[in-house]
Amino acid sequence: MVVARQSKESEMGSGEKCLRTLVGKWFGPSAVVTIRVMEFSRTRTDRRRYVRIGAVLADGGLTIVFFRHDDGSWNVFPAKANVPAMRTYPLAA
């Protein structure tokens, strides 16, 4: 019996794989471009992690901000804020 091991990418959540894979997807596999972490911190409003990645290109610079979601995935859009919700139900007559 052969058991397949899960890759680290699938362990990180159901969203876009690990940050390294996502950066490679957005910036491309070109070895000519130098990619750097420009900033990493937490958002002021809900303290979620984000990373700003930059690359210096021949025609200028490119910066992309990646946000960490609750499921462990990284995305280029921020996670939805957890807002308390209330519902009303009709009373039984």
C-alpha positions as CSV (number, residue, x, y, z in Angstrom):
1,M,0.0,0.0,0.0
2,V,1.4,3.4,-1.0
3,V,0.4,6.5,1.0
4,A,0.8,9.8,-0.7
5,R,2.3,12.5,1.4
6,Q,0.6,15.9,1.4
7,S,2.7,18.7,0.1
8,K,3.3,21.8,2.3
9,E,1.3,23.8,-0.1
10,S,-1.9,21.8,0.5
11,E,-1.3,21.8,4.2
12,M,-1.4,25.6,4.3
13,G,-5.1,25.9,3.5
14,S,-7.6,25.7,0.7
15,G,-6.7,29.1,-0.8
16,E,-3.6,29.9,-2.9
17,K,-0.9,27.6,-1.7
18,C,2.2,28.9,0.2
19,L,3.4,32.5,-0.2
20,R,6.5,31.4,-2.2
21,T,4.4,29.7,-4.8
22,L,2.0,32.6,-5.0
23,V,4.9,35.1,-5.5
24,G,6.3,32.9,-8.2
25,K,2.9,32.9,-9.9
26,W,2.5,36.7,-9.9
27,F,6.1,37.7,-10.6
28,G,7.0,34.8,-12.9
29,P,9.9,32.4,-12.9
30,S,12.4,34.8,-14.4
31,A,15.8,34.7,-12.8
32,V,16.6,38.2,-14.1
33,V,14.2,39.8,-11.6
34,T,15.3,40.4,-8.0
35,I,12.3,39.9,-5.7
36,R,12.4,41.3,-2.2
37,V,10.2,41.5,0.9
38,M,9.6,45.2,1.2
39,E,7.4,45.1,4.3
40,F,5.7,42.7,6.6
41,S,3.3,43.6,9.4
42,R,-0.3,43.5,10.5
43,T,-3.2,45.6,9.4
44,R,-4.3,48.3,11.8
45,T,-8.0,47.4,11.8
46,D,-8.1,43.7,12.4
47,R,-4.4,42.8,13.0
48,R,-4.2,40.3,10.1
49,R,-0.8,39.6,8.5
50,Y,0.3,41.1,5.2
51,V,3.5,41.1,3.2
52,R,4.5,43.6,0.6
53,I,6.7,42.1,-2.1
54,G,8.6,44.2,-4.7
55,A,10.6,43.6,-7.8
56,V,12.8,46.1,-9.7
57,L,12.2,45.8,-13.4
58,A,13.9,47.5,-16.4
59,D,10.8,49.7,-17.0
60,G,10.2,50.5,-13.3
61,G,9.1,48.7,-10.1
62,L,6.3,46.4,-9.3
63,T,4.9,45.9,-5.8
64,I,2.2,43.4,-4.7
65,V,0.6,43.1,-1.3
66,F,-0.4,39.6,-0.1
67,F,-2.8,39.1,2.8
68,R,-3.0,36.1,5.1
69,H,-6.5,34.6,5.5
70,D,-7.9,32.6,8.4
71,D,-7.6,29.3,6.5
72,G,-3.8,29.9,6.2
73,S,-3.9,30.9,2.6
74,W,-2.3,34.0,1.1
75,N,-4.3,36.2,-1.4
76,V,-3.9,39.5,-3.1
77,F,-7.1,40.7,-1.5
78,P,-7.7,41.2,2.2
79,A,-9.9,38.8,4.2
80,K,-13.4,39.8,5.0
81,A,-13.7,41.2,8.5
82,N,-15.5,39.1,11.0
83,V,-18.6,41.1,11.9
84,P,-21.0,40.0,14.6
85,A,-24.4,39.1,13.1
86,M,-27.8,39.1,14.6
87,R,-30.9,37.5,13.2
88,T,-34.5,37.9,14.1
89,Y,-37.0,35.1,14.0
90,P,-40.8,35.4,14.1
91,L,-42.4,34.3,17.2
92,A,-44.6,31.2,17.0
93,A,-48.3,32.1,17.1
